[in-house]
Amino acid sequence: MRFPPGFLLCVVVFTGCTQSPMEKSESDITLGKETSAESKEVNVTEQSDQNDYSKMTKVDPNLGKEATTDFDKAIKDDPKNADAWYARGFDTVSHSDHMDPAVEDFNKAIELNPKFARAYLMRGRAYAAIGDKEKAKADHDKALELEPGID
């Protein structure tokens, strides 16, 4: 059987372009590793983007002190600002084992805004941390009454 002269050239070119089965599997494995590494990198990035305040203060403890100073200043500048009292109480609950100052701040927030559901909720959590289950339940119930589904 005779092949035209151009046919042989085409066969050589095409066979030189394809990878052997061994090269393909090594290539696929390498690609898989790169994809896996990229995936891990994305996952680490997502986790680092989800830093919350408490993680940042572990890196720089001064951030917590700065926040407390800012809340104190906000309260001094406007002692009738229920949000400032709530924020300082929330900061205390989040970063301290001493719940009494947080309860006092939430009490003041509630005094200034009796419909402040979040203040009731967080005061209830502070009471729960202290071990006062009755007050914790009462505050939780009040928070739900003011804002159903608040949990």
N, C-alpha and C positions, 0 to 999 in steps of 0.2 A: 504494500500500500504506500502510495506516495502522498506526501503532504506538501502543500504549497510552501515556499520559502518563508513567508510571513508568519505562518502558523507556529513554527518552531520558536520563533522569537516571542510570540504572545505567550506561549506556554512557559517559557523561561521567566518572563517578566511577571506573570501572575503567580507562579509558584514562589518566586522570591519575595512577594509582597505579603504573603500570609504567614502567620506565626505557626510554629509547630504546636501540637497539643501541650507539650511540656512548657513552652514559653507562655502559652495562654494561661495555664493554671498558675504559673508564677506571677504573671502580670495581674491576674484576678486577685491573687492573695495579697500582693502588694497594694493594689487598689483598695481591697477590703481593709487592710491595716490603716491606710491613709484615711479612709472614711471613718473607721473606728476612732482614730486619733482626733479627727476633726469633730466627731460627735462628742468625745470626751471634753474637748476644748470648749465647745458650745455649752455643754452641761455645766462646766466650771464657771463659765461666764454668766450663765443664768443664775447660778447659785450666788455668785458674788454680787450680781445686780439686786438680789433679794436681801441685801444687808438691812437689818433693822437697827434701830437706835442702840439697843443693848450690845450688839456685836461691834458697833463703831466705838462704844465707850471702852470695850476691852482693848481695842487698838490704841485709843487715845483717851485715857481716863479723865482728862480735862474737859472733854465734851460734856460729860455728865454734870460737872461743876458749873460749866458755862450755862447749861440749860437751866439749872436750878437758880443761878444768879439772874437769868433772864426772866424766869417766872416770878421771882421775888420782886424784881423791878416792875414788872407788869402789874403786880398786885399793889405795890406802893404807888405807882402812877395812877391806877384806877381801882381802888379797893371794892368798887361795886361791879367789877367785871367777873361775872360767874364763870366764864370760860377760862380766865386766868387761874382762878382757884381750882377749877377742875383739872386744868393742865398740870399744875404743880402736884395735886393729889395723885394724878395718873402717873407722873414721873416718879413719885415716891413709891407707889405700889410696884412699879416696874423695876426699880433699882434698889430697893431697900427691904430689909426684913422687919422694919419698924412701921407698923400700920397705923398707930395712933395719930401721927401727923397727917397721914393721908385721910383718915376718917374726919379729922378736923377741917381739912380743906374741902372735902366733899360736903360736909355739913354747911360750910359757908356758901358753897356753890348752890346748894339746894335752898338755903335761906334766901339767897338773892334771886333764884329762879326755881320756884317750887315745881315747875313742870320739866325740869332738866332730867330726862330719863337716864341718860348716860351716867350722870352723877349718882343716881340711885343704884344703878347697876354696879358701878365701880366701888361705891361704898359698901354694897353688899358683898363684893368679892374681898374687900379689905376685912369686913367682919368675919367672913368665912376663914380667912387666913389667921385671924386672931382666935377663932374657935367659937364665935358667937353665932351659932346656927340659926337661932330665932330671928335675930336682926338681919342676918344674911338673907333668909327666906323672905322676910317682910320687904326688904329693899328690892329684891329680885322681882317679887310680885308687883310692887309699885312701878318698877321700871317697865314691866310688861303691860301694866294697865295704861301707862302713859304712851308707850310705843310698842304695840304688839309685834312680837317676833324680834325684839331687840337683841337677844342673845348674840 
